[in-house]
Amino acid sequence: MTAAAPTGLDGDACVDSASRHPAEWPPVTSSELWTRATADRYDAEEAEAFSAAVLGPAVAFLAELAGDGRALEFAIGTGRVGVPLRERGVRVVGIELSEHMAAVLRRKVDEDTLPVVILRRTSRSSASATPHGI
């Protein structure tokens, strides 16, 4: 008896194309996905999502949750949440894969105020971090 091939929600067979054709699917870094041009226009294109009316309740909740502690934000990007959280007095440390997104964040706040670790993919299965005293 053989097991049936897995299917998706639409009933079509699921195919792990990365394992079938690994040479056709090279790893993509976040800096390749989030280019400098994309990062530079990200905040403007997402302005509604960055408004105080949208972010205010989430930032207030996170600040309360952090209390006197620190917050670690994965994929901090341009600082949509991290910067207002830091402005509320929460010590925030960010992790980001895209150097371009982090460069936009740096225009808003300096490294001493909001440290960010940039992870760099060094192979298909590993990443290295640039240490920032975290």
Secondary structure, 3 states (H helix, E strand, C coil): CCCCCCECCCCCECCCHHHHCHHHCCCCCHHHHCCHHHHHHHHHHCHHHHCHHHHHHHHHHHHHHHCCCEEEEECCCCCCCHHHHHHCCCEEEEEECCHHHHHHHHCCCCCCCCCEEEEEEEECCEEEECCCCC
